[in-house]
Amino acid sequence: MEIKRKILVFFFISHNLIVPLYPDYYKNMAQKKHFHRHYDVPGRPLYWIIIAYLIIGWFYPIIGLLAVICMVGPIMTSIWKGRWWCGNVCPRGNMYDRLLSEYSHHRDIPKFVRTFGFRLFMVFFIFTMFGIQLSQARWSEGGYALWSDIGRVFWTIILLTTIVGVTLSFIYAPRTWCSFCPMGTISHWVAPKKAPLPKPFTNIHVSSQCEMKCKMCARVCPMQLMPYEARGQEIGYLNTDCLKCGKCTKACPTKIMELRSEGH
């Protein structure tokens, strides 16, 4: 209950105290135009999964164990598909793209959060916090009580990181958290980086006809990458933070970009 109380206090302070103190700042942020922008594409509304998870997990902590799926899934699939999971399956990422992107200021994601050192720190930090909380579970009791405690640990980590992710969505860009998410970082590390690529690997291919003038692909990229840099390259765009969402291919005005697997 103490953790829940702190979370509620955090929401109250941030929304009802900090924002009113700087109304002009937030007004100017809303009016300022940035290079990056929201781009809506048809797709599945998976964000209800993270919302339902957080609500149900509040009352039934054992539900928190489901988080294991979104911790193991992206890492396993990245071995042969890159960060495809993050851009197509992750419910929280879906929430950033479909619910928060329209209201975000789309400011530049800070460069330091993409550095190896910071991402490594976040991996160790999150897993250390995870281990500390697990040590407080009722291991001696076993049974439902133990699994409920473990589930609460997962749920708490997901809740707190979601709060951080949502906050950063409004301060910077929707996918700011995804730039240093521990699971995304590990996926980034194990994703294929050079040929030969696995047949299931999905990649952005840019025609040599691209003149790199409009940079629309970079404008709509949730991770603020620059797919046009792969112009004319047979191997395609190999940035390991590419989410394979395909927004760049749909936004390209000349339609000379495509998202395809190596098996085709």
C-alpha positions as protocol buffer text, in pm:
chain_id: "A"
residue {
  index: 1
  type: MET
  ca { x: 0 y: 0 z: 0 }
}
residue {
  index: 2
  type: GLU
  ca { x: 293 y: 235 z: 68 }
}
residue {
  index: 3
  type: ILE
  ca { x: 407 y: 210 z: -296 }
}
residue {
  index: 4
  type: LYS
  ca { x: 56 y: 280 z: -424 }
}
residue {
  index: 5
  type: ARG
  ca { x: 29 y: 582 z: -197 }
}
residue {
  index: 6
  type: LYS
  ca { x: 356 y: 725 z: -327 }
}
residue {
  index: 7
  type: ILE
  ca { x: 243 y: 677 z: -687 }
}
residue {
  index: 8
  type: LEU
  ca { x: -83 y: 861 z: -623 }
}
residue {
  index: 9
  type: VAL
  ca { x: 105 y: 1145 z: -454 }
}
residue {
  index: 10
  type: PHE
  ca { x: 341 y: 1164 z: -753 }
}
residue {
  index: 11
  type: PHE
  ca { x: 49 y: 1201 z: -996 }
}
residue {
  index: 12
  type: PHE
  ca { x: -114 y: 1467 z: -778 }
}
residue {
  index: 13
  type: ILE
  ca { x: 199 y: 1678 z: -745 }
}
residue {
  index: 14
  type: SER
  ca { x: 302 y: 1657 z: -1112 }
}
residue {
  index: 15
  type: HIS
  ca { x: -40 y: 1739 z: -1252 }
}
residue {
  index: 16
  type: ASN
  ca { x: -184 y: 1981 z: -997 }
}
residue {
  index: 17
  type: LEU
  ca { x: 126 y: 2162 z: -876 }
}
residue {
  index: 18
  type: ILE
  ca { x: 413 y: 2160 z: -1126 }
}
residue {
  index: 19
  type: VAL
  ca { x: 216 y: 2225 z: -1446 }
}
residue {
  index: 20
  type: PRO
  ca { x: 17 y: 2524 z: -1310 }
}
residue {
  index: 21
  type: LEU
  ca { x: 342 y: 2682 z: -1190 }
}
residue {
  index: 22
  type: TYR
  ca { x: 473 y: 2698 z: -1547 }
}
residue {
  index: 23
  type: PRO
  ca { x: 169 y: 2756 z: -1771 }
}
residue {
  index: 24
  type: ASP
  ca { x: 360 y: 2966 z: -2025 }
}
residue {
  index: 25
  type: TYR
  ca { x: 628 y: 2700 z: -2063 }
}
residue {
  index: 26
  type: TYR
  ca { x: 379 y: 2428 z: -2148 }
}
residue {
  index: 27
  type: LYS
  ca { x: 182 y: 2663 z: -2374 }
}
residue {
  index: 28
  type: ASN
  ca { x: 496 y: 2752 z: -2570 }
}
residue {
  index: 29
  type: MET
  ca { x: 591 y: 2384 z: -2597 }
}
residue {
  index: 30
  type: ALA
  ca { x: 251 y: 2305 z: -2743 }
}
residue {
  index: 31
  type: GLN
  ca { x: 278 y: 2584 z: -3001 }
}
residue {
  index: 32
  type: LYS
  ca { x: 637 y: 2517 z: -3108 }
}
residue {
  index: 33
  type: LYS
  ca { x: 675 y: 2311 z: -3423 }
}
residue {
  index: 34
  type: HIS
  ca { x: 939 y: 2042 z: -3438 }
}
residue {
  index: 35
  type: PHE
  ca { x: 1094 y: 1836 z: -3714 }
}
residue {
  index: 36
  type: HIS
  ca { x: 936 y: 1513 z: -3592 }
}
residue {
  index: 37
  type: ARG
  ca { x: 560 y: 1465 z: -3610 }
}
residue {
  index: 38
  type: HIS
  ca { x: 270 y: 1234 z: -3538 }
}
residue {
  index: 39
  type: TYR
  ca { x: 175 y: 998 z: -3819 }
}
residue {
  index: 40
  type: ASP
  ca { x: -130 y: 780 z: -3783 }
}
residue {
  index: 41
  type: VAL
  ca { x: -144 y: 444 z: -3960 }
}
residue {
  index: 42
  type: PRO
  ca { x: -402 y: 163 z: -3947 }
}
residue {
  index: 43
  type: GLY
  ca { x: -324 y: -108 z: -3696 }
}
residue {
  index: 44
  type: ARG
  ca { x: -434 y: -308 z: -3396 }
}
residue {
  index: 45
  type: PRO
  ca { x: -516 y: -118 z: -3073 }
}
residue {
  index: 46
  type: LEU
  ca { x: -306 y: -328 z: -2837 }
}
residue {
  index: 47
  type: TYR
  ca { x: -277 y: -54 z: -2575 }
}
residue {
  index: 48
  type: TRP
  ca { x: -585 y: -186 z: -2394 }
}
residue {
  index: 49
  type: ILE
  ca { x: -370 y: -480 z: -2280 }
}
residue {
  index: 50
  type: ILE
  ca { x: -130 y: -261 z: -2077 }
}
residue {
  index: 51
  type: ILE
  ca { x: -421 y: -59 z: -1937 }
}
residue {
  index: 52
  type: ALA
  ca { x: -609 y: -374 z: -1833 }
}
residue {
  index: 53
  type: TYR
  ca { x: -289 y: -524 z: -1692 }
}
residue {
  index: 54
  type: LEU
  ca { x: -224 y: -226 z: -1466 }
}
residue {
  index: 55
  type: ILE
  ca { x: -584 y: -204 z: -1345 }
}
residue {
  index: 56
  type: ILE
  ca { x: -638 y: -576 z: -1280 }
}
residue {
  index: 57
  type: GLY
  ca { x: -289 y: -614 z: -1134 }
}
residue {
  index: 58
  type: TRP
  ca { x: -371 y: -351 z: -873 }
}
residue {
  index: 59
  type: PHE
  ca { x: -633 y: -585 z: -726 }
}
residue {
  index: 60
  type: TYR
  ca { x: -480 y: -922 z: -824 }
}
residue {
  index: 61
  type: PRO
  ca { x: -99 y: -890 z: -810 }
}
residue {
  index: 62
  type: ILE
  ca { x: -42 y: -1241 z: -942 }
}
residue {
  index: 63
  type: ILE
  ca { x: -148 y: -1103 z: -1283 }
}
residue {
  index: 64
  type: GLY
  ca { x: 186 y: -925 z: -1280 }
}
residue {
  index: 65
  type: LEU
  ca { x: 355 y: -1251 z: -1382 }
}
residue {
  index: 66
  type: LEU
  ca { x: 226 y: -1193 z: -1735 }
}
residue {
  index: 67
  type: ALA
  ca { x: 498 y: -931 z: -1771 }
}
residue {
  index: 68
  type: VAL
  ca { x: 740 y: -1217 z: -1831 }
}
residue {
  index: 69
  type: ILE
  ca { x: 596 y: -1247 z: -2182 }
}
residue {
  index: 70
  type: CYS
  ca { x: 695 y: -890 z: -2270 }
}
residue {
  index: 71
  type: MET
  ca { x: 1036 y: -936 z: -2112 }
}
residue {
  index: 72
  type: VAL
  ca { x: 1133 y: -1257 z: -2289 }
}
residue {
  index: 73
  type: GLY
  ca { x: 939 y: -1203 z: -2614 }
}
residue {
  index: 74
  type: PRO
  ca { x: 1130 y: -904 z: -2754 }
}
residue {
  index: 75
  type: ILE
  ca { x: 1470 y: -1054 z: -2676 }
}
residue {
  index: 76
  type: MET
  ca { x: 1393 y: -1393 z: -2830 }
}
residue {
  index: 77
  type: THR
  ca { x: 1237 y: -1254 z: -3147 }
}
residue {
  index: 78
  type: SER
  ca { x: 1511 y: -994 z: -3194 }
}
residue {
  index: 79
  type: ILE
  ca { x: 1762 y: -1272 z: -3266 }
}
residue {
  index: 80
  type: TRP
  ca { x: 1606 y: -1324 z: -3609 }
}
residue {
  index: 81
  type: LYS
  ca { x: 1373 y: -1024 z: -3653 }
}
residue {
  index: 82
  type: GLY
  ca { x: 1543 y: -732 z: -3480 }
}
residue {
  index: 83
  type: ARG
  ca { x: 1325 y: -507 z: -3263 }
}
residue {
  index: 84
  type: TRP
  ca { x: 1014 y: -616 z: -3451 }
}
residue {
  index: 85
  type: TRP
  ca { x: 835 y: -703 z: -3125 }
}
residue {
  index: 86
  type: CYS
  ca { x: 874 y: -348 z: -2993 }
}
residue {
  index: 87
  type: GLY
  ca { x: 709 y: -198 z: -3300 }
}
residue {
  index: 88
  type: ASN
  ca { x: 437 y: -455 z: -3362 }
}
residue {
  index: 89
  type: VAL
  ca { x: 351 y: -648 z: -3044 }
}
residue {
  index: 90
  type: CYS
  ca { x: 447 y: -448 z: -2735 }
}
residue {
  index: 91
  type: PRO
  ca { x: 123 y: -310 z: -2577 }
}
residue {
  index: 92
  type: ARG
  ca { x: 305 y: -22 z: -2410 }
}
residue {
  index: 93
  type: GLY
  ca { x: 477 y: 78 z: -2732 }
}
residue {
  index: 94
  type: ASN
  ca { x: 139 y: 59 z: -2902 }
}
residue {
  index: 95
  type: MET
  ca { x: 4 y: 298 z: -2639 }
}
residue {
  index: 96
  type: TYR
  ca { x: 283 y: 546 z: -2711 }
}
residue {
  index: 97
  type: ASP
  ca { x: 215 y: 533 z: -3085 }
}
residue {
  index: 98
  type: ARG
  ca { x: -165 y: 530 z: -3084 }
}
residue {
  index: 99
  type: LEU
  ca { x: -269 y: 720 z: -2773 }
}
residue {
  index: 100
  type: LEU
  ca { x: 13 y: 954 z: -2676 }
}
residue {
  index: 101
  type: SER
  ca { x: 178 y: 1038 z: -3008 }
}
residue {
  index: 102
  type: GLU
  ca { x: -104 y: 1270 z: -3112 }
}
residue {
  index: 103
  type: TYR
  ca { x: -58 y: 1481 z: -2799 }
}
residue {
  index: 104
  type: SER
  ca { x: 320 y: 1466 z: -2766 }
}
residue {
  index: 105
  type: HIS
  ca { x: 540 y: 1765 z: -2852 }
}
residue {
  index: 106
  type: HIS
  ca { x: 771 y: 1537 z: -3053 }
}
residue {
  index: 107
  type: ARG
  ca { x: 1086 y: 1709 z: -2936 }
}
residue {
  index: 108
  type: ASP
  ca { x: 1423 y: 1552 z: -3012 }
}
residue {
  index: 109
  type: ILE
  ca { x: 1503 y: 1251 z: -2796 }
}
residue {
  index: 110
  type: PRO
  ca { x: 1811 y: 1340 z: -2585 }
}
residue {
  index: 111
  type: LYS
  ca { x: 2121 y: 1189 z: -2741 }
}
residue {
  index: 112
  type: PHE
  ca { x: 2270 y: 1071 z: -2412 }
}
residue {
  index: 113
  type: VAL
  ca { x: 1986 y: 822 z: -2350 }
}
residue {
  index: 114
  type: ARG
  ca { x: 2098 y: 632 z: -2660 }
}
residue {
  index: 115
  type: THR
  ca { x: 2459 y: 599 z: -2548 }
}
residue {
  index: 116
  type: PHE
  ca { x: 2596 y: 258 z: -2455 }
}
residue {
  index: 117
  type: GLY
  ca { x: 2690 y: 374 z: -2105 }
}
residue {
  index: 118
  type: PHE
  ca { x: 2346 y: 506 z: -2014 }
}
residue {
  index: 119
  type: ARG
  ca { x: 2165 y: 207 z: -2159 }
}
residue {
  index: 120
  type: LEU
  ca { x: 2396 y: -31 z: -1975 }
}
residue {
  index: 121
  type: PHE
  ca { x: 2331 y: 161 z: -1653 }
}
residue {
  index: 122
  type: MET
  ca { x: 1954 y: 132 z: -1702 }
}
residue {
  index: 123
  type: VAL
  ca { x: 1977 y: -243 z: -1757 }
}
residue {
  index: 124
  type: PHE
  ca { x: 2171 y: -290 z: -1435 }
}
residue {
  index: 125
  type: PHE
  ca { x: 1956 y: -42 z: -1244 }
}
residue {
  index: 126
  type: ILE
  ca { x: 1622 y: -201 z: -1336 }
}
residue {
  index: 127
  type: PHE
  ca { x: 1743 y: -556 z: -1274 }
}
residue {
  index: 128
  type: THR
  ca { x: 1897 y: -450 z: -942 }
}
residue {
  index: 129
  type: MET
  ca { x: 1568 y: -296 z: -830 }
}
residue {
  index: 130
  type: PHE
  ca { x: 1394 y: -609 z: -950 }
}
residue {
  index: 131
  type: GLY
  ca { x: 1626 y: -829 z: -744 }
}
residue {
  index: 132
  type: ILE
  ca { x: 1588 y: -616 z: -430 }
}
residue {
  index: 133
  type: GLN
  ca { x: 1210 y: -633 z: -448 }
}
residue {
  index: 134
  type: LEU
  ca { x: 1217 y: -1008 z: -511 }
}
residue {
  index: 135
  type: SER
  ca { x: 1424 y: -1056 z: -196 }
}
residue {
  index: 136
  type: GLN
  ca { x: 1131 y: -916 z: 3 }
}
residue {
  index: 137
  type: ALA
  ca { x: 883 y: -1175 z: -126 }
}
residue {
  index: 138
  type: ARG
  ca { x: 742 y: -1436 z: 113 }
}
residue {
  index: 139
  type: TRP
  ca { x: 968 y: -1718 z: -3 }
}
residue {
  index: 140
  type: SER
  ca { x: 917 y: -1919 z: 316 }
}
residue {
  index: 141
  type: GLU
  ca { x: 539 y: -1939 z: 270 }
}
residue {
  index: 142
  type: GLY
  ca { x: 539 y: -2059 z: -88 }
}
residue {
  index: 143
  type: GLY
  ca { x: 217 y: -2124 z: -278 }
}
residue {
  index: 144
  type: TYR
  ca { x: -17 y: -1845 z: -389 }
}
residue {
  index: 145
  type: ALA
  ca { x: 127 y: -1593 z: -142 }
}
residue {
  index: 146
  type: LEU
  ca { x: 474 y: -1627 z: -293 }
}
residue {
  index: 147
  type: TRP
  ca { x: 357 y: -1610 z: -654 }
}
residue {
  index: 148
  type: SER
  ca { x: 140 y: -1313 z: -568 }
}
residue {
  index: 149
  type: ASP
  ca { x: 441 y: -1133 z: -422 }
}
residue {
  index: 150
  type: ILE
  ca { x: 650 y: -1210 z: -729 }
}
residue {
  index: 151
  type: GLY
  ca { x: 367 y: -1090 z: -951 }
}
residue {
  index: 152
  type: ARG
  ca { x: 350 y: -767 z: -754 }
}
residue {
  index: 153
  type: VAL
  ca { x: 720 y: -709 z: -818 }
}
residue {
  index: 154
  type: PHE
  ca { x: 668 y: -741 z: -1194 }
}
residue {
  index: 155
  type: TRP
  ca { x: 356 y: -524 z: -1178 }
}
residue {
  index: 156
  type: THR
  ca { x: 531 y: -252 z: -979 }
}
residue {
  index: 157
  type: ILE
  ca { x: 824 y: -239 z: -1221 }
}
residue {
  index: 158
  type: ILE
  ca { x: 587 y: -215 z: -1518 }
}
residue {
  index: 159
  type: LEU
  ca { x: 379 y: 54 z: -1347 }
}
residue {
  index: 160
  type: LEU
  ca { x: 674 y: 273 z: -1251 }
}
residue {
  index: 161
  type: THR
  ca { x: 845 y: 243 z: -1589 }
}
residue {
  index: 162
  type: THR
  ca { x: 514 y: 320 z: -1759 }
}
residue {
  index: 163
  type: ILE
  ca { x: 482 y: 637 z: -1551 }
}
residue {
  index: 164
  type: VAL
  ca { x: 834 y: 734 z: -1659 }
}
residue {
  index: 165
  type: GLY
  ca { x: 756 y: 650 z: -2021 }
}
residue {
  index: 166
  type: VAL
  ca { x: 432 y: 849 z: -2027 }
}
residue {
  index: 167
  type: THR
  ca { x: 600 y: 1148 z: -1864 }
}
residue {
  index: 168
  type: LEU
  ca { x: 882 y: 1144 z: -2119 }
}
residue {
  index: 169
  type: SER
  ca { x: 625 y: 1114 z: -2398 }
}
residue {
  index: 170
  type: PHE
  ca { x: 492 y: 1458 z: -2314 }
}
residue {
  index: 171
  type: ILE
  ca { x: 830 y: 1616 z: -2237 }
}
residue {
  index: 172
  type: TYR
  ca { x: 1014 y: 1481 z: -2541 }
}
residue {
  index: 173
  type: ALA
  ca { x: 872 y: 1218 z: -2779 }
}
residue {
  index: 174
  type: PRO
  ca { x: 636 y: 918 z: -2745 }
}
residue {
  index: 175
  type: ARG
  ca { x: 909 y: 656 z: -2781 }
}
residue {
  index: 176
  type: THR
  ca { x: 1171 y: 825 z: -2562 }
}
residue {
  index: 177
  type: TRP
  ca { x: 1151 y: 542 z: -2307 }
}
residue {
  index: 178
  type: CYS
  ca { x: 1195 y: 288 z: -2585 }
}
residue {
  index: 179
  type: SER
  ca { x: 1533 y: 444 z: -2663 }
}
residue {
  index: 180
  type: PHE
  ca { x: 1674 y: 304 z: -2337 }
}
residue {
  index: 181
  type: CYS
  ca { x: 1417 y: 47 z: -2222 }
}
residue {
  index: 182
  type: PRO
  ca { x: 1621 y: -242 z: -2072 }
}
residue {
  index: 183
  type: MET
  ca { x: 1440 y: -508 z: -2275 }
}
residue {
  index: 184
  type: GLY
  ca { x: 1468 y: -295 z: -2588 }
}
residue {
  index: 185
  type: THR
  ca { x: 1836 y: -239 z: -2517 }
}
residue {
  index: 186
  type: ILE
  ca { x: 1908 y: -611 z: -2486 }
}
residue {
  index: 187
  type: SER
  ca { x: 1709 y: -669 z: -2805 }
}
residue {
  index: 188
  type: HIS
  ca { x: 1919 y: -397 z: -2969 }
}
residue {
  index: 189
  type: TRP
  ca { x: 2236 y: -575 z: -2860 }
}
residue {
  index: 190
  type: VAL
  ca { x: 2140 y: -921 z: -2990 }
}
residue {
  index: 191
  type: ALA
  ca { x: 1970 y: -809 z: -3315 }
}
residue {
  index: 192
  type: PRO
  ca { x: 2145 y: -899 z: -3645 }
}
residue {
  index: 193
  type: LYS
  ca { x: 2391 y: -629 z: -3747 }
}
residue {
  index: 194
  type: LYS
  ca { x: 2545 y: -754 z: -4070 }
}
residue {
  index: 195
  type: ALA
  ca { x: 2501 y: -1000 z: -4353 }
}
residue {
  index: 196
  type: PRO
  ca { x: 2413 y: -1277 z: -4386 }
}
residue {
  index: 197
  type: LEU
  ca { x: 2079 y: -1194 z: -4226 }
}
residue {
  index: 198
  type: PRO
  ca { x: 1824 y: -1453 z: -4110 }
}
residue {
  index: 199
  type: LYS
  ca { x: 1544 y: -1518 z: -4360 }
}
residue {
  index: 200
  type: PRO
  ca { x: 1268 y: -1396 z: -4120 }
}
residue {
  index: 201
  type: PHE
  ca { x: 1457 y: -1068 z: -4067 }
}
residue {
  index: 202
  type: THR
  ca { x: 1241 y: -773 z: -4169 }
}
residue {
  index: 203
  type: ASN
  ca { x: 1417 y: -469 z: -4301 }
}
residue {
  index: 204
  type: ILE
  ca { x: 1363 y: -129 z: -4462 }
}
residue {
  index: 205
  type: HIS
  ca { x: 1492 y: -105 z: -4819 }
}
residue {
  index: 206
  type: VAL
  ca { x: 1532 y: 235 z: -4982 }
}
residue {
  index: 207
  type: SER
  ca { x: 1560 y: 277 z: -5358 }
}
residue {
  index: 208
  type: SER
  ca { x: 1863 y: 454 z: -5501 }
}
residue {
  index: 209
  type: GLN
  ca { x: 1612 y: 699 z: -5654 }
}
residue {
  index: 210
  type: CYS
  ca { x: 1564 y: 857 z: -5312 }
}
residue {
  index: 211
  type: GLU
  ca { x: 1699 y: 1213 z: -5322 }
}
residue {
  index: 212
  type: MET
  ca { x: 1691 y: 1255 z: -4942 }
}
residue {
  index: 213
  type: LYS
  ca { x: 1521 y: 1594 z: -4970 }
}
residue {
  index: 214
  type: CYS
  ca { x: 1188 y: 1558 z: -4790 }
}
residue {
  index: 215
  type: LYS
  ca { x: 1319 y: 1332 z: -4509 }
}
residue {
  index: 216
  type: MET
  ca { x: 958 y: 1237 z: -4441 }
}
residue {
  index: 217
  type: CYS
  ca { x: 1070 y: 892 z: -4329 }
}
residue {
  index: 218
  type: ALA
  ca { x: 1278 y: 1050 z: -4053 }
}
residue {
  index: 219
  type: ARG
  ca { x: 996 y: 1287 z: -3957 }
}
residue {
  index: 220
  type: VAL
  ca { x: 752 y: 1006 z: -3880 }
}
residue {
  index: 221
  type: CYS
  ca { x: 994 y: 750 z: -3735 }
}
residue {
  index: 222
  type: PRO
  ca { x: 890 y: 682 z: -3373 }
}
residue {
  index: 223
  type: MET
  ca { x: 1255 y: 627 z: -3276 }
}
residue {
  index: 224
  type: GLN
  ca { x: 1368 y: 939 z: -3469 }
}
residue {
  index: 225
  type: LEU
  ca { x: 1599 y: 739 z: -3695 }
}
residue {
  index: 226
  type: MET
  ca { x: 1700 y: 823 z: -4053 }
}
residue {
  index: 227
  type: PRO
  ca { x: 1606 y: 535 z: -4285 }
}
residue {
  index: 228
  type: TYR
  ca { x: 1699 y: 740 z: -4593 }
}
residue {
  index: 229
  type: GLU
  ca { x: 2064 y: 681 z: -4501 }
}
residue {
  index: 230
  type: ALA
  ca { x: 2025 y: 331 z: -4649 }
}
residue {
  index: 231
  type: ARG
  ca { x: 1952 y: 469 z: -4995 }
}
residue {
  index: 232
  type: GLY
  ca { x: 2057 y: 221 z: -5261 }
}
residue {
  index: 233
  type: GLN
  ca { x: 2207 y: -25 z: -5013 }
}
residue {
  index: 234
  type: GLU
  ca { x: 2121 y: -383 z: -5102 }
}
residue {
  index: 235
  type: ILE
  ca { x: 2133 y: -499 z: -4741 }
}
residue {
  index: 236
  type: GLY
  ca { x: 1884 y: -232 z: -4633 }
}
residue {
  index: 237
  type: TYR
  ca { x: 1864 y: -21 z: -4318 }
}
residue {
  index: 238
  type: LEU
  ca { x: 2045 y: -203 z: -4038 }
}
residue {
  index: 239
  type: ASN
  ca { x: 2001 y: 33 z: -3744 }
}
residue {
  index: 240
  type: THR
  ca { x: 1928 y: -211 z: -3460 }
}
residue {
  index: 241
  type: ASP
  ca { x: 1684 y: 31 z: -3296 }
}
residue {
  index: 242
  type: CYS
  ca { x: 1451 y: 20 z: -3600 }
}
residue {
  index: 243
  type: LEU
  ca { x: 1112 y: -109 z: -3480 }
}
residue {
  index: 244
  type: LYS
  ca { x: 1000 y: -243 z: -3819 }
}
residue {
  index: 245
  type: CYS
  ca { x: 673 y: -53 z: -3781 }
}
residue {
  index: 246
  type: GLY
  ca { x: 666 y: 50 z: -4147 }
}
residue {
  index: 247
  type: LYS
  ca { x: 559 y: 410 z: -4086 }
}
residue {
  index: 248
  type: CYS
  ca { x: 841 y: 540 z: -4302 }
}
residue {
  index: 249
  type: THR
  ca { x: 732 y: 331 z: -4599 }
}
residue {
  index: 250
  type: LYS
  ca { x: 375 y: 457 z: -4573 }
}
residue {
  index: 251
  type: ALA
  ca { x: 477 y: 821 z: -4531 }
}
residue {
  index: 252
  type: CYS
  ca { x: 721 y: 821 z: -4823 }
}
residue {
  index: 253
  type: PRO
  ca { x: 561 y: 1050 z: -5085 }
}
residue {
  index: 254
  type: THR
  ca { x: 727 y: 872 z: -5378 }
}
residue {
  index: 255
  type: LYS
  ca { x: 675 y: 520 z: -5237 }
}
residue {
  index: 256
  type: ILE
  ca { x: 1031 y: 411 z: -5305 }
}
residue {
  index: 257
  type: MET
  ca { x: 1076 y: 250 z: -4964 }
}
residue {
  index: 258
  type: GLU
  ca { x: 955 y: -92 z: -4865 }
}
residue {
  index: 259
  type: LEU
  ca { x: 954 y: -316 z: -4560 }
}
residue {
  index: 260
  type: ARG
  ca { x: 1034 y: -675 z: -4651 }
}
residue {
  index: 261
  type: SER
  ca { x: 1192 y: -986 z: -4505 }
}
residue {
  index: 262
  type: GLU
  ca { x: 1514 y: -1136 z: -4631 }
}
residue {
  index: 263
  type: GLY
  ca { x: 1322 y: -1444 z: -4741 }
}
residue {
  index: 264
  type: HIS
  ca { x: 1157 y: -1250 z: -5025 }
}
